[in-house]
């Protein structure tokens, strides 16, 4: 009798221990994405917690700096004016939203080059936002695409300008909205040959305009202009790079124009034929 009386006790403890495991695992996965709101028009660093709010019109500062799951909004409600927001290190975030009616500059806080990795959230510029610039000739900030994403500029009067390098890796990039994009740094990446690397516009009348401004662009993959406008000059010298990207062996890219999409070549048509990329 003593032996059989112990069995329920042992079984009961085993069940209690097993049931406790999912509870512990669930607790460890409670971290969730957050939205940060820049709260000042004074030049400031991303690692200064008092430069951020946890709500659009809030007064509460976060307890940790932004990380890969987070979306950053520039700026908080009623915080408008010339804004310089600086990276003190390399950062990975989900995406960025710009609604500041003044100008916004995102760059490094020193001459040390920083890398900003963007996830699936991409970039969105509101219709009433001022001009947005990412990167600087001295305080360099390069962008890396951490996932396939969309950049949307809804401002018809102010452009989104990327000054420094854009590394696509193998991630296609879509440009949307009625506004303009100026990509002045080198665009690199290895989107598969024969597939689309850059899509400009989302259909007829989209109004999206993208200017490729660097002759050393080396990205691979095709370009689809879907109701938008692609603008570039053209390098007439032979080589593996151009405004329109790089060449792999004898395989050149295709630029497809659909739904009223246009390509504006700011060099001569003859140079375009000579390059044949």
C-alpha positions in Angstrom: 0.0 0.0 0.0 2.8 2.4 0.7 4.3 1.7 -2.7 1.1 2.4 -4.6 0.4 5.5 -2.6 3.5 7.2 -3.9 2.6 6.8 -7.6 0.0 9.6 -7.8 2.4 11.9 -6.1 5.2 11.3 -8.6 2.9 11.5 -11.6 1.4 14.8 -10.3 4.8 16.4 -10.0 5.7 15.3 -13.6 2.6 16.9 -15.1 3.2 20.1 -13.2 6.7 20.3 -14.5 5.7 19.6 -18.1 2.9 22.1 -18.0 5.3 24.8 -16.7 7.5 24.7 -19.8 5.1 26.3 -22.4 4.4 29.1 -19.8 8.1 29.9 -19.5 8.6 29.9 -23.3 5.5 32.1 -23.9 6.9 34.6 -21.4 10.2 34.8 -23.2 8.5 35.8 -26.5 6.6 38.8 -25.2 8.9 41.3 -26.9 6.9 43.2 -29.6 7.5 45.8 -32.2 7.3 49.5 -31.1 6.9 52.8 -32.9 9.3 55.6 -31.9 8.6 59.3 -32.5 11.4 61.8 -32.8 10.6 64.6 -30.4 13.0 67.5 -31.2 14.2 69.8 -34.0 17.6 70.1 -32.2 20.3 67.9 -33.7 20.4 64.7 -31.8 21.6 61.1 -31.6 19.5 58.0 -31.9 21.0 56.5 -28.7 19.7 59.5 -26.6 16.4 58.2 -25.2 15.1 61.7 -24.5 15.0 62.4 -28.3 12.2 59.8 -28.6 8.6 59.5 -27.6 6.6 56.3 -27.3 3.5 57.9 -28.7 2.9 60.6 -31.4 2.0 63.4 -29.0 3.4 61.8 -25.9 5.7 63.0 -23.1 7.1 59.5 -22.2 10.5 58.5 -23.4 11.3 54.8 -24.2 13.6 52.8 -22.0 15.6 51.2 -24.8 17.0 52.5 -28.1 15.3 51.5 -31.4 16.0 48.0 -32.7 15.2 45.7 -35.7 11.5 45.2 -34.8 10.8 49.0 -34.5 9.4 51.7 -36.8 10.8 55.2 -36.5 8.6 58.3 -37.2 9.9 61.8 -37.9 8.5 63.6 -36.1 6.0 63.5 -33.2 2.8 65.5 -33.4 3.4 69.3 -33.7 7.2 68.8 -33.8 8.0 70.5 -37.1 11.1 72.2 -38.4 14.6 71.6 -39.7 15.5 68.2 -38.2 18.9 66.5 -38.1 18.7 63.0 -36.6 22.0 61.2 -36.3 23.2 57.6 -36.0 25.8 56.9 -33.4 26.3 53.3 -34.6 24.9 50.9 -37.1 21.2 50.3 -36.7 18.6 47.8 -38.0 15.0 48.8 -38.0 11.7 47.8 -39.6 11.1 51.1 -41.4 10.7 54.9 -41.3 7.9 57.3 -41.7 8.4 61.0 -42.4 5.6 63.6 -41.6 7.8 66.5 -40.4 6.7 69.6 -42.5 10.3 70.9 -42.2 13.4 69.3 -43.8 14.7 66.1 -42.3 18.3 64.8 -42.5 19.3 61.4 -41.4 23.1 60.9 -41.2 26.0 59.8 -39.1 26.9 61.7 -36.0 30.6 61.9 -37.1 32.9 61.1 -40.0 32.6 57.4 -39.1 30.5 55.7 -41.8 27.2 54.2 -40.4 25.0 51.6 -42.0 21.2 51.7 -41.6 19.4 48.4 -42.4 15.8 48.6 -43.4 13.3 45.8 -43.0 9.9 45.1 -44.6 8.5 48.5 -43.5 10.6 50.4 -46.0 10.1 54.2 -46.1 7.0 56.3 -46.3 7.0 60.1 -46.8 3.7 61.9 -46.0 2.0 64.2 -48.5 2.7 67.3 -46.4 6.2 66.4 -45.4 9.3 68.5 -46.2 12.3 67.2 -48.1 14.0 64.1 -46.7 17.7 63.4 -47.1 19.4 60.3 -46.0 23.2 60.4 -45.9 25.8 63.1 -46.2 29.1 63.7 -48.1 31.0 63.9 -44.8 28.8 62.1 -42.2 28.2 59.1 -44.5 25.2 56.8 -43.9 24.7 53.9 -46.2 21.5 51.9 -46.5 21.1 48.2 -46.7 17.9 46.5 -47.6 17.2 43.7 -45.1 14.1 42.5 -47.0 12.0 43.2 -50.1 10.3 46.5 -49.5 8.4 49.5 -50.8 9.5 53.2 -50.6 6.6 55.5 -50.9 6.8 59.3 -51.4 3.4 61.0 -51.2 4.8 64.5 -51.4 4.4 66.0 -54.9 6.7 68.9 -54.0 9.6 67.5 -52.0 11.9 64.6 -52.9 13.4 61.8 -50.9 17.2 61.9 -51.6 19.7 59.1 -50.8 23.2 60.6 -50.8 25.3 57.6 -50.1 25.3 53.9 -51.0 22.3 51.6 -51.3 23.0 47.9 -50.9 20.1 45.9 -52.1 21.6 42.5 -51.5 19.1 40.1 -53.2 16.1 42.2 -52.3 13.9 43.9 -54.9 12.8 47.5 -54.2 9.5 49.1 -55.2 9.1 52.9 -55.5 5.5 54.2 -55.1 3.6 57.4 -54.5 3.3 60.7 -56.5 6.7 62.0 -55.4 10.3 62.0 -56.5 13.3 59.9 -55.4 16.9 60.9 -56.1 19.4 58.1 -55.7 22.8 59.7 -55.8 25.0 57.0 -54.2 26.2 53.8 -55.7 23.4 51.1 -55.9 24.7 47.6 -55.5 23.1 44.2 -55.2 22.7 40.8 -56.7 19.0 40.5 -57.6 18.8 37.5 -59.9 19.4 38.2 -63.6 16.2 38.1 -65.5 14.1 39.2 -62.5 13.1 42.7 -61.5 15.4 44.7 -59.1 13.7 48.1 -59.3 10.0 48.8 -59.8 9.0 52.4 -60.4 5.4 53.2 -59.9 2.4 51.0 -59.1 0.3 51.5 -62.2 -1.2 54.1 -64.6 -1.0 57.6 -63.3 1.1 56.8 -60.2 3.4 59.7 -60.8 6.5 58.2 -59.2 9.8 59.6 -60.5 13.2 58.0 -59.8 16.5 59.5 -60.8 19.6 57.3 -60.8 22.5 59.6 -60.3 25.6 57.5 -60.1 27.6 56.1 -63.0 29.1 53.4 -60.8 25.8 51.6 -60.1 26.5 47.8 -60.1 23.2 46.2 -59.1 21.9 43.4 -61.2 18.3 42.5 -62.3 15.8 44.3 -64.5 14.0 47.6 -64.1 10.2 47.9 -64.5 8.7 51.3 -65.0 5.0 50.7 -64.1 3.3 54.1 -64.8 6.2 56.0 -63.3 9.2 57.8 -64.7 12.9 56.7 -64.7 15.5 59.4 -65.3 19.2 58.8 -65.8 22.2 60.0 -67.7 24.2 57.4 -69.5 27.9 56.4 -69.5 29.1 55.8 -73.0 32.4 54.1 -72.0 32.4 50.3 -71.9 32.4 48.8 -68.5 30.6 46.6 -65.9 28.8 49.6 -64.2 26.6 52.4 -65.4 23.7 54.6 -64.2 21.4 51.7 -65.0 23.4 49.2 -63.1 25.9 46.5 -63.8 26.5 43.9 -66.5 27.0 40.2 -65.9 29.0 38.7 -68.8 27.0 39.4 -71.9 23.7 39.5 -70.1 22.3 43.1 -70.0 19.2 44.3 -68.2 15.8 45.0 -69.5 13.9 48.2 -68.9 10.2 47.5 -69.3 7.7 50.4 -69.8 4.1 49.6 -68.9 0.9 51.6 -68.0 2.3 54.8 -69.5 5.8 54.5 -67.8 8.5 56.6 -69.3 12.3 56.6 -69.4 14.1 59.9 -69.8 17.8 59.7 -70.8 19.6 63.0 -70.0 22.5 62.1 -72.3 22.3 61.4 -76.0 20.4 58.5 -77.6 23.5 57.5 -79.4 25.3 56.9 -76.1 22.5 54.8 -74.9 22.8 52.6 -78.0 26.6 52.4 -77.6 26.2 51.2 -74.0 23.5 48.7 -74.9 22.8 47.8 -71.3 
